[in-house]
């Protein structure tokens, strides 16, 4: 029997969710409704995807009885919408960042446990085939001991973003991926930010994360670059992986260790470029893979790949980056930041 799925939010990302859901076969998932307060956007979604539309997501729930609802509204509305859905006993997929504050995220986790339903968080890069391939190589130990992960997530300013800056909107992608690849949590954070175009929030971040296993994560994120860049390098003792998120390509540059017995050149001993290997990646749409994962978790009563707990931990790191940026460059330790207790 197909699972019934609804979507709250018909903006740019909401339309992507609707497109992917409409491509599922009837025996996998059935799109039963979309809720959107802005009527022009709602009518556009209804017309394009031939789906029932509602200006109130509560009415959509009452009339369609969905098994899963995707929350694709501005971040400041995530808690309001998701808490209602969870309280109704409905599984949710929440776009990242999970909520506006870690306290809101923790409250949703408690509610999901109370109602025995699932929370999945839309950290979509976890489902990028290039990242899945990279994780496989890391598990095989191919780069040896990891030293550094360096993320570059750059691009032009998106007019759709008003309520958050690059830390919550973009850097959370890379924080989550670094947690996933290192299988470690962040011990210390340091951040420098700037606000050049955004009216209220930071639009440039240079951040450093030190993980408990002593791997260093570097975040280079902005909305000020005219071309879109989505890259990750992972450097270890045996070489460096380069991932292009956009093309889903992954390349490994092997270290060629060099040495000399000539005292005058001994100080130059180190690594040089060895063999370059480009791995074959079976390309696929990450959002489709994300939905397959969530639907499977509901059917089999297992945990989705990206849980509410993952969303909370990533949000905590994001707030520590914000705290560092507003503390004149202070290094922020784990557990140092106090969050606003908005919901109990």
Secondary structure, DSSP 4 states (H G I P E B T S, - for coil): -PEEEEEE--SHHHHHHHHHHHTS-TTTEEEEEEE-SSHHHHHHHHHHHT--EESSHHHHHHHH--SEEEE-S-GGGHHHHHHHHHHTT-EEEEESS--SSHHHHHHHHHHHHHHT--EEEE-GGGG-HHHHHHHHHHHTTTT-SEEEEEEEEE-PPPTT--S--HIIIIIHHHHHHHHHHHT--EEEEEEEEE-SS-SSS--EEEEEEEETT--EEEEEEES--SS-EEEEEEEETTEEEEEETTTTEEEEEEEEEE--S-GGGGGG-EEEEEEEEEEP-----HHHHHHHHHHHHHHHT---SSBHHHHHHHHHHHHHHHHHHTTTS--EETT-PPPP----
